Amino acid sequence: MTHTDPINWSTLGADEKRQAEQDERKVRRGFWSKLRRHAAAVPFAEDAVAAYYAAFDRATPLRVRAGLMGALAYFLVPTDVMPDFLPVLGFGDDAAVLFGAIQMLSASILPHHRAAARAAIDDLDEASAAEGSARV
């Protein structure tokens, strides 16, 4: 699943549109690289990837996409309430924000989003294992 087309946020209010566009840029720029770097430390990685796929799915309602995009953008901010470099605690606030968004919007995170997320996590795990064995 690739998502290269920008999302049309035009039906949102001006402030919501500006924030959604900013969040989308942030998620497009940094989601996969942060996930690759921290996948082992992020216990909610599969949920984050499922939310990512739902956020970029054109069939997902626009307001749901905006909510998920905001939660994913928060995950990318390294200096949020609990900075991500703190062991264990660093992703706690990220997990809480993402979990809250997923709970509220779970009806729009469909089985095919979750299946794609599992496949993506498996691919990351395989790439990480291959990279680790190449270093030895």
N, CA, C and O atoms as a DFTB+ gen file, in Angstrom:
544 C
 N C O
     1  1       0.844      -1.185       0.000
     2  2       0.000       0.000       0.000
     3  2       0.881       1.238       0.000
     4  3       1.604       1.480       0.967
     5  1       0.835       2.007      -1.044
     6  2       1.556       3.266      -1.055
     7  2       0.550       4.401      -1.147
     8  3      -0.539       4.252      -1.702
     9  1       0.933       5.507      -0.602
    10  2       0.028       6.649      -0.532
    11  2       0.790       7.896      -0.958
    12  3       1.382       8.592      -0.133
    13  1       0.766       8.165      -2.251
    14  2       1.545       9.288      -2.749
    15  2       0.707      10.522      -3.016
    16  3       1.229      11.636      -2.967
    17  1      -0.582      10.356      -3.299
    18  2      -1.428      11.510      -3.582
    19  2      -1.726      12.277      -2.303
    20  3      -2.066      11.677      -1.284
    21  1      -1.600      13.604      -2.350
    22  2      -1.960      14.380      -1.161
    23  2      -3.465      14.268      -0.904
    24  3      -4.257      14.097      -1.831
    25  1      -3.834      14.366       0.350
    26  2      -5.236      14.286       0.742
    27  2      -5.896      15.635       0.500
    28  3      -5.300      16.676       0.779
    29  1      -7.105      15.627      -0.009
    30  2      -7.865      16.860      -0.224
    31  2      -8.619      17.180       1.066
    32  3      -9.643      16.564       1.361
    33  1      -8.116      18.132       1.820
    34  2      -8.694      18.515       3.108
    35  2      -9.692      19.674       2.964
    36  3     -10.101      20.253       3.971
    37  1     -10.086      20.019       1.747
    38  2     -10.844      21.243       1.497
    39  2     -12.200      21.320       2.187
    40  3     -12.729      22.419       2.354
    41  1     -12.780      20.194       2.593
    42  2     -14.091      20.270       3.245
    43  2     -13.987      20.599       4.732
    44  3     -15.005      20.812       5.390
    45  1     -12.772      20.642       5.264
    46  2     -12.580      21.020       6.661
    47  2     -12.565      22.541       6.783
    48  3     -12.360      23.245       5.795
    49  1     -12.781      23.042       7.986
    50  2     -12.648      24.468       8.237
    51  2     -11.209      24.908       8.022
    52  3     -10.305      24.075       7.961
    53  1     -10.993      26.213       7.908
    54  2      -9.662      26.738       7.575
    55  2      -8.589      26.294       8.570
    56  3      -7.517      25.850       8.157
    57  1      -8.858      26.405       9.869
    58  2      -7.865      26.007      10.871
    59  2      -7.637      24.499      10.867
    60  3      -6.502      24.031      10.960
    61  1      -8.738      23.739      10.755
    62  2      -8.609      22.283      10.697
    63  2      -7.832      21.860       9.462
    64  3      -6.996      20.959       9.521
    65  1      -8.111      22.511       8.351
    66  2      -7.438      22.190       7.087
    67  2      -5.937      22.447       7.204
    68  3      -5.125      21.614       6.801
    69  1      -5.578      23.594       7.754
    70  2      -4.161      23.945       7.911
    71  2      -3.461      22.918       8.808
    72  3      -2.361      22.464       8.490
    73  1      -4.098      22.550       9.930
    74  2      -3.502      21.579      10.845
    75  2      -3.397      20.204      10.193
    76  3      -2.375      19.531      10.330
    77  1      -4.443      19.781       9.485
    78  2      -4.428      18.467       8.821
    79  2      -3.333      18.404       7.763
    80  3      -2.643      17.392       7.643
    81  1      -3.170      19.479       6.998
    82  2      -2.115      19.503       5.978
    83  2      -0.741      19.424       6.620
    84  3       0.139      18.719       6.127
    85  1      -0.555      20.143       7.716
    86  2       0.723      20.114       8.436
    87  2       0.984      18.709       8.997
    88  3       2.091      18.183       8.878
    89  1      -0.044      18.108       9.607
    90  2       0.109      16.759      10.151
    91  2       0.421      15.757       9.050
    92  3       1.273      14.885       9.221
    93  1      -0.272      15.882       7.913
    94  2      -0.027      14.964       6.798
    95  2       1.424      15.055       6.323
    96  3       2.068      14.031       6.099
    97  1       1.939      16.276       6.169
    98  2       3.330      16.439       5.738
    99  2       4.287      15.772       6.729
   100  3       5.231      15.087       6.334
   101  1       4.027      15.984       8.014
   102  2       4.883      15.416       9.055
   103  2       4.849      13.883       9.001
   104  3       5.891      13.232       9.093
   105  1       3.659      13.316       8.853
   106  2       3.524      11.857       8.826
   107  2       4.183      11.284       7.575
   108  3       4.896      10.284       7.652
   109  1       3.949      11.910       6.432
   110  2       4.585      11.426       5.192
   111  2       6.107      11.463       5.302
   112  3       6.784      10.546       4.835
   113  1       6.648      12.511       5.915
   114  2       8.097      12.687       6.020
   115  2       8.738      11.715       6.997
   116  3       9.826      11.202       6.734
   117  1       8.079      11.454       8.123
   118  2       8.819      10.764       9.167
   119  2       8.288       9.459       9.717
   120  3       8.975       8.813      10.508
   121  1       7.093       9.046       9.330
   122  2       6.490       7.877       9.967
   123  2       7.334       6.615       9.822
   124  3       7.693       5.992      10.821
   125  1       7.652       6.235       8.592
   126  2       8.339       4.957       8.375
   127  2       9.755       4.969       8.926
   128  3      10.217       3.959       9.456
   129  1      10.448       6.088       8.810
   130  2      11.819       6.100       9.336
   131  2      11.825       5.996      10.857
   132  3      12.672       5.306      11.424
   133  1      10.878       6.679      11.534
   134  2      10.836       6.565      12.996
   135  2      10.429       5.161      13.401
   136  3      10.985       4.596      14.342
   137  1       9.472       4.602      12.701
   138  2       9.040       3.249      13.031
   139  2      10.188       2.260      12.855
   140  3      10.380       1.387      13.702
   141  1      10.956       2.382      11.772
   142  2      12.107       1.486      11.555
   143  2      13.118       1.607      12.686
   144  3      13.645       0.605      13.170
   145  1      13.385       2.844      13.104
   146  2      14.383       3.075      14.162
   147  2      13.925       2.555      15.519
   148  3      14.747       2.095      16.313
   149  1      12.618       2.622      15.797
   150  2      12.141       2.339      17.147
   151  2      11.143       1.187      17.238
   152  3      10.520       1.009      18.284
   153  1      10.974       0.412      16.189
   154  2       9.939      -0.637      16.164
   155  2      10.031      -1.570      17.366
   156  3       9.006      -1.947      17.933
   157  1      11.223      -1.939      17.753
   158  2      11.378      -2.864      18.876
   159  2      10.918      -2.233      20.190
   160  3      10.477      -2.941      21.095
   161  1      11.019      -0.914      20.299
   162  2      10.653      -0.226      21.540
   163  2       9.210       0.266      21.540
   164  3       8.730       0.772      22.555
   165  1       8.521       0.123      20.429
   166  2       7.154       0.633      20.313
   167  2       6.188      -0.553      20.372
   168  3       5.979      -1.239      19.372
   169  1       5.597      -0.791      21.560
   170  2       4.722      -1.948      21.698
   171  2       3.421      -1.829      20.899
   172  3       2.724      -2.824      20.696
   173  1       3.103      -0.648      20.457
   174  2       1.854      -0.414      19.718
   175  2       2.126      -0.208      18.227
   176  3       1.317       0.401      17.527
   177  1       3.255      -0.711      17.744
   178  2       3.667      -0.470      16.359
   179  2       2.613      -0.945      15.358
   180  3       2.322      -0.244      14.390
   181  1       2.045      -2.117      15.580
   182  2       1.064      -2.624      14.627
   183  2      -0.180      -1.729      14.584
   184  3      -0.730      -1.482      13.511
   185  1      -0.618      -1.246      15.742
   186  2      -1.760      -0.320      15.778
   187  2      -1.423       0.984      15.069
   188  3      -2.259       1.549      14.364
   189  1      -0.193       1.460      15.260
   190  2       0.220       2.704      14.598
   191  2       0.204       2.534      13.081
   192  3      -0.238       3.428      12.359
   193  1       0.683       1.394      12.602
   194  2       0.704       1.158      11.154
   195  2      -0.718       0.995      10.617
   196  3      -1.025       1.493       9.535
   197  1      -1.580       0.310      11.350
   198  2      -2.985       0.176      10.925
   199  2      -3.642       1.558      10.867
   200  3      -4.396       1.848       9.938
   201  1      -3.360       2.401      11.846
   202  2      -3.893       3.767      11.835
   203  2      -3.347       4.537      10.636
   204  3      -4.077       5.298      10.002
   205  1      -2.075       4.343      10.325
   206  2      -1.462       4.980       9.157
   207  2      -2.208       4.587       7.886
   208  3      -2.581       5.446       7.087
   209  1      -2.423       3.288       7.702
   210  2      -3.118       2.838       6.499
   211  2      -4.545       3.367       6.442
   212  3      -5.015       3.746       5.370
   213  1      -5.236       3.400       7.563
   214  2      -6.603       3.949       7.588
   215  2      -6.585       5.441       7.284
   216  3      -7.467       5.944       6.587
   217  1      -5.585       6.155       7.805
   218  2      -5.499       7.607       7.597
   219  2      -5.286       7.961       6.130
   220  3      -5.734       9.013       5.675
   221  1      -4.610       7.098       5.394
   222  2      -4.349       7.379       3.987
   223  2      -5.317       6.661       3.036
   224  3      -5.185       6.767       1.817
   225  1      -6.269       5.945       3.586
   226  2      -7.259       5.241       2.776
   227  2      -8.350       6.223       2.351
   228  3      -9.006       6.829       3.198
   229  1      -8.540       6.376       1.065
   230  2      -9.543       7.317       0.547
   231  2     -10.959       6.967       0.990
   232  3     -11.832       7.835       1.007
   233  1     -11.198       5.708       1.346
   234  2     -12.533       5.296       1.780
   235  2     -12.812       5.675       3.240
   236  3     -13.963       5.653       3.675
   237  1     -11.766       6.020       3.996
   238  2     -11.941       6.430       5.390
   239  2     -12.513       7.847       5.409
   240  3     -12.027       8.717       4.686
   241  1     -13.540       8.091       6.228
   242  2     -14.116       9.439       6.301
   243  2     -13.048      10.493       6.633
   244  3     -12.139      10.247       7.426
   245  1     -13.180      11.656       6.015
   246  2     -12.164      12.701       6.120
   247  2     -11.892      13.122       7.568
   248  3     -10.729      13.285       7.937
   249  1     -12.900      13.300       8.380
   250  2     -12.668      13.705       9.780
   251  2     -11.930      12.615      10.559
   252  3     -11.125      12.917      11.440
   253  1     -12.200      11.359      10.239
   254  2     -11.473      10.255      10.865
   255  2     -10.015      10.303      10.422
   256  3      -9.104      10.132      11.233
   257  1      -9.804      10.534       9.140
   258  2      -8.438      10.643       8.617
   259  2      -7.679      11.760       9.329
   260  3      -6.510      11.602       9.680
   261  1      -8.347      12.877       9.534
   262  2      -7.704      14.017      10.206
   263  2      -7.340      13.653      11.647
   264  3      -6.257      13.998      12.118
   265  1      -8.241      12.959      12.347
   266  2      -7.955      12.552      13.727
   267  2      -6.792      11.585      13.812
   268  3      -5.911      11.730      14.660
   269  1      -6.791      10.603      12.935
   270  2      -5.686       9.644      12.921
   271  2      -4.377      10.322      12.539
   272  3      -3.327      10.030      13.110
   273  1      -4.448      11.227      11.571
   274  2      -3.242      11.937      11.132
   275  2      -2.654      12.749      12.297
   276  3      -1.438      12.792      12.482
   277  1      -3.527      13.385      13.070
   278  2      -3.058      14.150      14.232
   279  2      -2.369      13.267      15.255
   280  3      -1.319      13.630      15.784
   281  1      -2.958      12.096      15.540
   282  2      -2.353      11.170      16.501
   283  2      -1.014      10.644      15.986
   284  3      -0.059      10.518      16.753
   285  1      -0.944      10.340      14.701
   286  2       0.315       9.864      14.109
   287  2       1.373      10.967      14.113
   288  3       2.552      10.699      14.348
   289  1       0.957      12.193      13.857
   290  2       1.908      13.318      13.894
   291  2       2.459      13.488      15.303
   292  3       3.644      13.780      15.467
   293  1       1.623      13.310      16.320
   294  2       2.087      13.404      17.712
   295  2       3.141      12.332      17.992
   296  3       4.128      12.593      18.681
   297  1       2.933      11.140      17.463
   298  2       3.902      10.054      17.617
   299  2       5.269      10.461      17.070
   300  3       6.297      10.010      17.576
   301  1       5.287      11.305      16.045
   302  2       6.541      11.693      15.397
   303  2       7.288      12.807      16.117
   304  3       8.472      13.019      15.856
   305  1       6.623      13.519      17.015
   306  2       7.266      14.630      17.722
   307  2       8.185      14.045      18.800
   308  3       7.700      13.412      19.738
   309  1       9.499      14.247      18.682
   310  2      10.420      13.620      19.633
   311  2      10.414      14.274      21.013
   312  3      10.767      13.626      21.998
   313  1      10.028      15.521      21.101
   314  2      10.067      16.231      22.381
   315  2       8.659      16.598      22.826
   316  3       8.348      17.772      23.028
   317  1       7.818      15.593      22.975
   318  2       6.462      15.821      23.446
   319  2       6.457      15.735      24.969
   320  3       7.494      15.964      25.591
   321  1       5.337      15.417      25.578
   322  2       5.228      15.392      27.032
   323  2       6.309      14.530      27.667
   324  3       6.952      14.944      28.631
   325  1       6.510      13.335      27.131
   326  2       7.575      12.439      27.590
   327  2       8.508      12.212      26.403
   328  3       8.165      11.457      25.493
   329  1       9.675      12.845      26.391
   330  2      10.579      12.697      25.241
   331  2      10.870      11.230      24.923
   332  3      11.075      10.413      25.820
   333  1      10.882      10.918      23.633
   334  2      11.009       9.534      23.173
   335  2      12.337       8.880      23.515
   336  3      12.442       7.654      23.474
   337  1      13.342       9.655      23.849
   338  2      14.634       9.050      24.172
   339  2      14.655       8.449      25.576
   340  3      15.603       7.744      25.921
   341  1      13.626       8.712      26.399
   342  2      13.564       8.116      27.735
   343  2      13.159       6.647      27.616
   344  3      12.118       6.345      27.032
   345  1      13.956       5.739      28.155
   346  2      13.611       4.318      28.057
   347  2      12.233       4.047      28.673
   348  3      11.901       4.616      29.714
   349  1      11.458       3.215      28.063
   350  2      10.130       2.769      28.476
   351  2       9.113       3.911      28.508
   352  3       8.068       3.809      27.865
   353  1       9.385       4.977      29.228
   354  2       8.428       6.069      29.374
   355  2       8.265       6.907      28.115
   356  3       7.213       7.510      27.901
   357  1       9.289       6.949      27.287
   358  2       9.306       7.844      26.135
   359  2       8.152       7.682      25.174
   360  3       7.697       8.662      24.583
   361  1       7.672       6.470      25.006
   362  2       6.570       6.250      24.085
   363  2       5.236       6.114      24.809
   364  3       4.216       5.849      24.173
   365  1       5.228       6.289      26.121
   366  2       3.996       6.151      26.892
   367  2       2.928       7.153      26.503
   368  3       1.768       6.784      26.317
   369  1       3.304       8.413      26.377
   370  2       2.309       9.415      25.982
   371  2       1.887       9.227      24.533
   372  3       0.727       9.453      24.190
   373  1       2.824       8.815      23.676
   374  2       2.489       8.533      22.281
   375  2       1.453       7.406      22.216
   376  3       0.480       7.477      21.465
   377  1       1.688       6.366      23.020
   378  2       0.763       5.234      23.051
   379  2      -0.612       5.685      23.529
   380  3      -1.629       5.259      22.981
   381  1      -0.651       6.537      24.541
   382  2      -1.935       7.003      25.077
   383  2      -2.711       7.807      24.033
   384  3      -3.914       7.611      23.865
   385  1      -2.026       8.707      23.336
   386  2      -2.690       9.516      22.312
   387  2      -3.172       8.634      21.169
   388  3      -4.314       8.754      20.725
   389  1      -2.310       7.754      20.696
   390  2      -2.692       6.881      19.585
   391  2      -3.795       5.912      20.002
   392  3      -4.734       5.675      19.241
   393  1      -3.688       5.351      21.207
   394  2      -4.709       4.434      21.697
   395  2      -6.060       5.147      21.784
   396  3      -7.084       4.592      21.384
   397  1      -6.061       6.371      22.303
   398  2      -7.304       7.138      22.390
   399  2      -7.920       7.376      21.024
   400  3      -9.127       7.215      20.843
   401  1      -7.093       7.758      20.066
   402  2      -7.592       8.007      18.711
   403  2      -8.128       6.717      18.099
   404  3      -9.182       6.716      17.463
   405  1      -7.406       5.631      18.290
   406  2      -7.840       4.354      17.721
   407  2      -9.152       3.906      18.373
   408  3     -10.045       3.411      17.685
   409  1      -9.276       4.074      19.684
   410  2     -10.512       3.687      20.361
   411  2     -11.699       4.488      19.823
   412  3     -12.763       3.924      19.566
   413  1     -11.524       5.784      19.654
   414  2     -12.617       6.632      19.172
   415  2     -12.954       6.362      17.715
   416  3     -14.106       6.499      17.304
   417  1     -11.961       5.981      16.943
   418  2     -12.138       5.871      15.497
   419  2     -12.010       4.440      14.993
   420  3     -11.859       4.213      13.793
   421  1     -12.069       3.476      15.903
   422  2     -11.792       2.081      15.552
   423  2     -12.729       1.512      14.485
   424  3     -12.347       0.594      13.759
   425  1     -13.929       2.034      14.381
   426  2     -14.852       1.523      13.365
   427  2     -14.323       1.767      11.955
   428  3     -14.737       1.096      11.009
   429  1     -13.411       2.723      11.813
   430  2     -12.856       3.043      10.493
   431  2     -11.510       2.385      10.231
   432  3     -10.957       2.515       9.139
   433  1     -10.976       1.677      11.226
   434  2      -9.738       0.923      11.016
   435  2     -10.187      -0.509      10.730
   436  3     -10.527      -1.273      11.634
   437  1     -10.175      -0.836       9.467
   438  2     -10.798      -2.062       8.972
   439  2      -9.824      -3.242       8.944
   440  3      -8.613      -3.059       9.063
   441  1     -10.363      -4.449       8.786
   442  2      -9.491      -5.628       8.758
   443  2      -8.371      -5.552       7.718
   444  3      -7.272      -6.044       7.970
   445  1      -8.628      -4.945       6.556
   446  2      -7.544      -4.872       5.559
   447  2      -6.451      -3.893       5.983
   448  3      -5.303      -4.050       5.567
   449  1      -6.778      -2.880       6.804
   450  2      -5.741      -1.994       7.352
   451  2      -4.866      -2.782       8.333
   452  3      -3.641      -2.659       8.333
   453  1      -5.523      -3.592       9.167
   454  2      -4.780      -4.383      10.158
   455  2      -3.923      -5.459       9.477
   456  3      -2.796      -5.717       9.900
   457  1      -4.456      -6.081       8.431
   458  2      -3.681      -7.096       7.698
   459  2      -2.462      -6.454       7.034
   460  3      -1.367      -7.015       7.070
   461  1      -2.648      -5.292       6.435
   462  2      -1.516      -4.580       5.816
   463  2      -0.495      -4.195       6.878
   464  3       0.709      -4.245       6.631
   465  1      -0.971      -3.809       8.059
   466  2      -0.063      -3.441       9.150
   467  2       0.766      -4.645       9.591
   468  3       1.979      -4.538       9.775
   469  1       0.105      -5.790       9.759
   470  2       0.840      -7.004      10.148
   471  2       1.912      -7.348       9.116
   472  3       3.038      -7.699       9.467
   473  1       1.547      -7.244       7.846
   474  2       2.515      -7.534       6.777
   475  2       3.684      -6.549       6.815
   476  3       4.838      -6.943       6.642
   477  1       3.386      -5.275       7.039
   478  2       4.450      -4.259       7.093
   479  2       5.371      -4.498       8.282
   480  3       6.589      -4.371       8.154
   481  1       4.813      -4.839       9.426
   482  2       5.628      -5.121      10.616
   483  2       6.485      -6.360      10.374
   484  3       7.659      -6.386      10.744
   485  1       5.902      -7.386       9.755
   486  2       6.686      -8.581       9.415
   487  2       7.848      -8.216       8.489
   488  3       8.964      -8.703       8.669
   489  1       7.588      -7.365       7.507
   490  2       8.645      -6.925       6.586
   491  2       9.737      -6.168       7.342
   492  3      10.925      -6.373       7.093
   493  1       9.328      -5.287       8.272
   494  2      10.312      -4.549       9.077
   495  2      11.139      -5.509       9.920
   496  3      12.357      -5.363      10.026
   497  1      10.469      -6.494      10.520
   498  2      11.179      -7.472      11.348
   499  2      12.186      -8.262      10.519
   500  3      13.316      -8.484      10.954
   501  1      11.776      -8.685       9.327
   502  2      12.674      -9.439       8.448
   503  2      13.859      -8.583       8.011
   504  3      14.997      -9.051       7.995
   505  1      13.588      -7.327       7.655
   506  2      14.664      -6.426       7.234
   507  2      15.623      -6.175       8.386
   508  3      16.837      -6.131       8.190
   509  1      15.084      -6.012       9.578
   510  2      15.916      -5.778      10.751
   511  2      16.776      -7.002      11.061
   512  3      17.955      -6.870      11.391
   513  1      16.185      -8.188      10.955
   514  2      16.936      -9.416      11.203
   515  2      18.041      -9.598      10.167
   516  3      19.158      -9.990      10.505
   517  1      17.724      -9.310       8.906
   518  2      18.720      -9.427       7.841
   519  2      19.844      -8.417       8.046
   520  3      21.015      -8.733       7.837
   521  1      19.489      -7.215       8.451
   522  2      20.491      -6.187       8.715
   523  2      21.379      -6.588       9.888
   524  3      22.593      -6.383       9.854
   525  1      20.769      -7.160      10.926
   526  2      21.524      -7.606      12.104
   527  2      22.486      -8.721      11.772
   528  3      23.614      -8.729      12.263
   529  1      22.062      -9.668      10.942
   530  2      22.954     -10.767      10.582
   531  2      24.048     -10.311       9.639
   532  3      25.127     -10.904       9.614
   533  1      23.794      -9.268       8.863
   534  2      24.807      -8.747       7.949
   535  2      25.925      -8.043       8.721
   536  3      27.062      -7.970       8.253
   537  1      25.592      -7.526       9.906
   538  2      26.595      -6.822      10.715
   539  2      27.546      -7.789      11.411
   540  3      28.667      -7.411      11.751
   541  1      27.127      -9.006      11.623
   542  2      27.925      -9.980      12.391
   543  2      29.119     -10.436      11.644
   544  3      29.889     -11.253      12.149
